[in-house]
């Protein structure tokens, strides 16, 4: 059974940093593309950062230069390094992976990130 489990969320002050992790139950190469989304209260879920089907990275304009997506294939883990956090980054962050053969989307349970002084 495919599972994605996020961790690393929490409360941080503006300007601070957090690193989110997404542990996959299997090989990361199962998923293509794979990335991070977020959903703030009262808003639609939006893409934050992703590894595209071609293997490159794509970021939302609002996080460019502040967030970095990375992966450790040996650990089957996807990461999101978030620096210079702002109040508007407050949201539940979700890991997403699309099965490369079956085109099924898998989601983690989400991890809350709150940026507040």
ROSE-4610 file (N, C-alpha, C; in Angstrom, 1 decimal, always signed):
// ROSE-4610
residu = [X/X/X/X/X/X/X/X/X/X/X/X/X/X/X/X/X/X/X/X/X/X/X/X/X/X/X/X/X/X/X/X/X/X/X/X/X/X/X/X/X/X/X/X/X/X/X/X/X/X/X/X/X/X/X/X/X/X/X/X/X/X/X/X/X/X/X/X/X/X/X/X/X/X/X/X/X/X/X/X/X/X/X/X/X/X/X/X/X/X/X/X/X/X/X/X/X/X/X/X/X/X/X/X/X/X/X/X/X/X/X/X/X/X/X/X/X/X/X/X/X/X/X/X/X/X/X/X/X/X/X/X/X/X/X/X/X/X/X/X/X/X/X/X/X/X/X/X/X/X/X/X/X/X/X/X/X/X/X/X/X/X/X/X/X/X/X/X/X/X/X/X/X/X/X/X/X/X/X/X/X/X/X/X/X/X/X/X/X/X/X/X/X/X/X/X/X/X/X/X/X/X/X/X/X/X/X/X/X/X/X/X/X/X/X/X/X/X/X/X/X/X/X/X/X/X/X/X/X/X/X/X/X/X/X/X/X/X/X/X/X/X/X/X/X/X/X/X/X/X/X/X/X/X/X/X/X/X/X/X/X/X/X/X/X/X/X/X/X/X/X/X/X/X/X/X/X/X/X/X/X/X/X/X/X/X/X/X/X/X/X/X/X/X/X/X/X/X/X/X/X/X/X/X/X/X/X/X/X/X/X/X/X/X/X/X/X/X/X/X/X/X/X/X/X/X/X/X/X/X/X/X/X/X/X/X/X/X/X/X/X/X/X/X/X/X/X/X/X/X/X]
num = [1/1/1/2/2/2/3/3/3/4/4/4/5/5/5/6/6/6/7/7/7/8/8/8/9/9/9/10/10/10/11/11/11/12/12/12/13/13/13/14/14/14/15/15/15/16/16/16/17/17/17/18/18/18/19/19/19/20/20/20/21/21/21/22/22/22/23/23/23/24/24/24/25/25/25/26/26/26/27/27/27/28/28/28/29/29/29/30/30/30/31/31/31/32/32/32/33/33/33/34/34/34/35/35/35/36/36/36/37/37/37/38/38/38/39/39/39/40/40/40/41/41/41/42/42/42/43/43/43/44/44/44/45/45/45/46/46/46/47/47/47/48/48/48/49/49/49/50/50/50/51/51/51/52/52/52/53/53/53/54/54/54/55/55/55/56/56/56/57/57/57/58/58/58/59/59/59/60/60/60/61/61/61/62/62/62/63/63/63/64/64/64/65/65/65/66/66/66/67/67/67/68/68/68/69/69/69/70/70/70/71/71/71/72/72/72/73/73/73/74/74/74/75/75/75/76/76/76/77/77/77/78/78/78/79/79/79/80/80/80/81/81/81/82/82/82/83/83/83/84/84/84/85/85/85/86/86/86/87/87/87/88/88/88/89/89/89/90/90/90/91/91/91/92/92/92/93/93/93/94/94/94/95/95/95/96/96/96/97/97/97/98/98/98/99/99/99/100/100/100/101/101/101/102/102/102/103/103/103/104/104/104/105/105/105/106/106/106/107/107/107/108/108/108/109/109/109/110/110/110/111/111/111/112/112/112/113/113/113/114/114/114/115/115/115/116/116/116/117/117/117]
x = [+0.8/+0.0/+0.9/+0.6/+1.4/+1.0/+2.0/+1.7/+2.7/+2.3/+3.1/+2.9/+3.9/+3.8/+4.7/+4.0/+4.7/+5.1/+6.1/+6.5/+7.3/+7.5/+8.4/+7.7/+6.3/+5.6/+5.7/+5.2/+5.2/+4.9/+5.2/+5.1/+6.4/+6.5/+7.8/+7.5/+8.5/+8.4/+8.7/+8.1/+8.4/+9.9/+10.4/+11.8/+12.5/+11.8/+12.4/+12.4/+12.9/+13.0/+12.4/+11.9/+11.5/+11.8/+12.0/+12.2/+11.2/+10.4/+9.4/+9.9/+9.5/+9.9/+8.6/+8.8/+7.7/+8.3/+8.0/+8.5/+7.6/+8.1/+7.3/+7.4/+6.3/+6.4/+7.2/+7.5/+8.2/+9.2/+9.8/+10.8/+10.2/+10.9/+10.4/+10.2/+10.9/+10.8/+9.4/+8.6/+7.3/+6.4/+6.9/+6.1/+6.7/+5.9/+6.3/+5.1/+4.9/+5.7/+5.5/+6.2/+6.1/+6.4/+5.7/+5.9/+5.1/+5.1/+4.4/+3.3/+2.2/+1.1/+0.8/+0.0/-0.5/-1.9/-2.6/-3.9/-4.1/-4.4/-4.6/-6.1/-6.5/-7.9/-8.7/-9.8/-10.7/-10.1/-9.0/-8.4/-8.3/-8.1/-7.9/-6.5/-6.4/-5.0/-4.2/-3.0/-2.1/-0.8/-0.2/+1.1/+2.2/+3.1/+4.2/+5.5/+5.8/+7.1/+6.9/+7.5/+7.4/+8.6/+8.9/+9.7/+8.8/+9.1/+8.2/+8.5/+7.6/+7.8/+9.2/+9.7/+11.0/+12.2/+11.9/+12.9/+13.4/+12.9/+13.3/+12.4/+12.7/+11.9/+11.0/+9.9/+9.0/+8.5/+8.4/+8.0/+6.9/+6.1/+5.1/+5.9/+5.4/+6.1/+6.3/+5.3/+5.3/+6.4/+7.0/+8.0/+9.4/+9.5/+10.8/+11.8/+13.0/+14.1/+14.1/+13.0/+12.9/+12.7/+12.1/+11.8/+12.7/+13.1/+13.8/+13.3/+13.0/+12.5/+13.7/+13.8/+14.9/+14.4/+15.2/+14.9/+16.1/+15.9/+16.9/+16.3/+16.7/+16.2/+16.6/+17.7/+18.1/+17.2/+16.7/+15.8/+14.4/+14.1/+12.7/+12.0/+12.6/+12.1/+12.2/+11.2/+11.1/+11.2/+11.8/+12.0/+11.5/+11.2/+10.9/+11.6/+12.7/+13.3/+12.7/+12.2/+11.5/+12.2/+12.7/+13.4/+12.7/+13.1/+12.4/+10.9/+10.4/+9.0/+8.2/+7.0/+6.1/+4.8/+4.0/+2.7/+1.8/+2.0/+1.1/+1.5/+2.6/+3.0/+2.2/+1.5/+0.7/-0.3/-0.2/-1.1/-0.9/-1.7/-1.4/-0.7/+0.5/+1.3/+1.2/+1.0/+0.7/+1.8/+2.2/+3.0/+2.1/+2.5/+1.8/+2.7/+2.2/+3.0/+2.0/+2.3/+1.4/+2.2/+1.5/+2.0/+2.4/+3.6/+4.1/+3.5/+2.9/+2.3/+0.8/+0.2/-1.2/-1.9/-1.1/-1.6/-2.6/-2.3/-3.1/-2.4/-3.1/-2.5/-2.6/-1.5/-1.4/-1.1/-1.7/-1.5/-1.2/-0.4/-0.1/-1.2/-1.1/-2.2/-2.1/-0.9/-0.7/+0.0/+0.7/+1.4/+1.2/+0.9/+0.5/+1.8/+1.8/+2.9/+2.2/+2.6/+2.1/+3.2/+3.1/+4.1/+3.5/+4.0/+3.4/+4.4/+4.3/+5.1/+4.4]
y = [-1.2/+0.0/+1.2/+2.2/+3.4/+4.4/+4.9/+5.9/+7.0/+8.2/+9.4/+10.0/+10.2/+10.7/+11.9/+13.0/+14.3/+14.5/+15.2/+15.6/+16.9/+17.6/+18.8/+20.1/+20.1/+21.3/+21.8/+23.0/+23.6/+25.1/+25.7/+27.1/+27.8/+28.8/+29.5/+31.0/+31.8/+33.2/+33.7/+34.8/+35.4/+35.5/+35.1/+35.1/+33.8/+33.0/+31.7/+30.7/+29.5/+28.4/+27.1/+26.2/+24.9/+24.0/+22.7/+21.7/+20.6/+20.5/+19.5/+18.2/+17.1/+15.8/+15.0/+14.2/+13.4/+12.0/+11.1/+9.7/+8.8/+8.2/+7.4/+5.9/+5.1/+3.7/+2.9/+3.5/+2.7/+3.7/+3.2/+3.9/+5.2/+6.3/+7.6/+7.6/+6.7/+6.6/+6.1/+5.6/+5.2/+6.5/+7.6/+8.8/+9.8/+10.3/+11.3/+12.0/+13.3/+14.1/+13.9/+14.7/+14.6/+16.0/+16.4/+17.7/+18.1/+19.3/+19.9/+20.9/+20.8/+21.7/+22.2/+23.3/+23.8/+24.4/+24.4/+24.9/+25.7/+27.0/+27.9/+28.0/+28.4/+28.4/+29.3/+28.7/+29.4/+29.6/+28.9/+29.0/+27.6/+27.6/+26.4/+25.9/+24.6/+24.0/+24.5/+24.8/+25.4/+24.7/+24.6/+24.1/+25.0/+24.4/+25.1/+24.8/+23.6/+23.2/+21.8/+21.5/+20.1/+19.7/+18.5/+17.9/+17.5/+18.1/+17.9/+16.5/+16.2/+14.9/+14.8/+16.0/+16.0/+16.0/+16.1/+16.0/+17.4/+18.4/+19.8/+20.2/+21.3/+21.8/+23.0/+23.1/+24.2/+24.8/+26.1/+26.7/+27.7/+27.9/+29.0/+30.3/+31.3/+32.6/+33.1/+32.9/+33.4/+32.8/+31.7/+31.0/+31.0/+31.4/+31.4/+32.1/+31.5/+32.2/+31.9/+31.4/+31.1/+29.6/+28.9/+27.5/+26.7/+25.5/+24.6/+23.2/+22.5/+21.2/+20.3/+19.2/+18.2/+16.8/+15.8/+14.4/+13.6/+12.6/+11.6/+10.3/+9.8/+8.6/+7.4/+7.4/+6.3/+6.2/+7.3/+7.3/+7.3/+7.4/+7.4/+8.6/+9.8/+10.9/+12.2/+13.0/+14.2/+15.3/+16.4/+17.5/+18.8/+19.7/+21.1/+22.0/+22.7/+23.6/+25.0/+25.5/+26.8/+27.8/+28.8/+29.9/+31.2/+32.2/+33.5/+33.4/+32.6/+32.4/+33.6/+33.7/+34.9/+34.4/+35.3/+34.9/+34.3/+34.8/+34.2/+32.8/+32.3/+30.9/+29.9/+30.5/+29.6/+28.8/+27.5/+26.6/+25.2/+24.3/+22.8/+22.5/+21.8/+21.4/+19.9/+19.6/+18.2/+17.8/+16.6/+15.9/+15.2/+15.3/+14.6/+13.9/+12.7/+12.0/+11.3/+11.4/+10.7/+9.4/+8.3/+7.0/+7.1/+6.8/+7.0/+6.1/+5.0/+4.1/+4.1/+4.4/+4.3/+5.7/+6.7/+8.1/+8.3/+7.7/+7.8/+8.8/+9.8/+10.8/+10.3/+10.3/+10.0/+11.2/+11.3/+12.5/+12.0/+12.8/+12.6/+13.2/+13.1/+13.5/+15.0/+15.6/+17.1/+17.4/+18.5/+18.9/+20.4/+20.9/+22.3/+23.1/+24.2/+25.2/+26.5/+27.1/+28.4/+29.3/+30.5/+31.5/+32.7/+32.9/+34.0/+34.4/+35.7/+36.2/+36.1]
z = [+0.0/+0.0/+0.0/-0.9/-1.0/+0.1/+0.8/+1.8/+1.7/+2.0/+2.1/+3.5/+4.3/+5.6/+5.8/+6.1/+6.3/+7.7/+7.9/+9.3/+9.2/+10.3/+10.4/+10.5/+10.5/+10.6/+12.1/+12.3/+13.6/+13.6/+14.7/+14.9/+14.8/+14.0/+13.8/+13.6/+14.0/+13.9/+12.5/+12.1/+10.8/+10.6/+9.4/+9.2/+9.5/+10.2/+10.6/+9.5/+9.8/+8.9/+9.4/+8.5/+8.8/+7.7/+8.0/+6.9/+7.1/+6.0/+6.0/+5.3/+5.8/+5.2/+4.8/+3.8/+3.3/+3.1/+3.9/+3.8/+3.0/+2.0/+1.1/+1.5/+1.4/+1.8/+0.8/-0.4/-1.4/-2.1/-3.2/-3.9/-4.5/-4.3/-4.9/-6.4/-7.1/-8.5/-8.9/-7.9/-8.2/-8.6/-8.1/-8.3/-9.3/-10.2/-11.2/-11.8/-11.5/-10.7/-9.2/-8.4/-6.9/-6.3/-5.3/-4.8/-3.6/-3.3/-2.1/-2.5/-1.8/-2.0/-0.6/-0.5/+0.7/+0.6/+1.8/+1.8/+3.1/+2.9/+4.0/+4.2/+5.4/+5.8/+4.8/+4.3/+3.4/+1.9/+1.7/+0.3/-0.3/-1.6/-2.3/-2.2/-2.3/-2.2/-3.4/-3.2/-4.3/-4.3/-5.5/-5.6/-5.0/-4.3/-3.7/-4.5/-4.6/-5.3/-5.7/-6.9/-7.4/-8.3/-8.3/-9.3/-10.5/-11.6/-12.8/-13.4/-14.4/-15.1/-15.8/-16.1/-16.8/-15.8/-14.5/-13.5/-13.1/-13.6/-13.2/-12.0/-11.4/-10.3/-10.8/-10.1/-10.4/-9.0/-8.9/-7.7/-7.9/-6.9/-7.0/-6.9/-7.5/-7.5/-6.1/-5.2/-3.9/-3.0/-3.4/-2.6/-3.3/-4.5/-5.2/-4.4/-4.3/-3.6/-2.1/-1.6/-0.2/+0.1/-0.7/-0.5/-1.5/-1.0/-1.9/-1.7/-2.8/-2.8/-3.1/-2.4/-2.6/-2.3/-2.7/-2.4/-2.1/-1.3/-1.0/-1.4/-2.5/-3.1/-2.2/-1.6/-0.7/+0.5/+1.0/+2.2/+1.8/+0.5/+0.0/+0.7/+0.7/+1.4/+0.5/+0.5/-0.2/+0.9/+0.6/+1.6/+1.0/+1.9/+1.5/+2.6/+2.2/+3.1/+2.9/+4.0/+3.9/+4.8/+4.1/+4.8/+4.6/+5.5/+5.4/+5.4/+6.3/+6.4/+6.7/+6.1/+6.3/+6.8/+7.4/+7.9/+6.9/+5.6/+4.5/+4.1/+4.7/+4.4/+5.3/+6.3/+7.2/+6.4/+6.6/+5.9/+6.3/+5.9/+6.0/+4.7/+4.9/+3.8/+3.5/+2.2/+1.8/+0.8/+1.0/+0.0/-1.0/-2.2/-3.3/-4.2/-4.7/-5.7/-6.6/-7.9/-8.9/-9.3/-9.2/-9.7/-11.1/-11.5/-12.8/-13.8/-13.4/-14.4/-14.4/-13.2/-13.1/-13.0/-13.0/-12.9/-11.7/-10.6/-9.4/-8.5/-8.0/-7.1/-5.6/-5.0/-3.6/-2.7/-1.6/-0.7/+0.7/+1.4/+2.8/+3.6/+4.9/+5.8/+6.1/+5.7/+5.9/+7.2/+7.2/+8.4/+8.5/+9.7/+9.9/+10.0/+9.3/+9.4/+9.8/+10.9/+11.4/+11.6/+10.9/+11.0/+11.8/+13.0/+13.8/+14.9/+15.2/+16.3/+17.7]
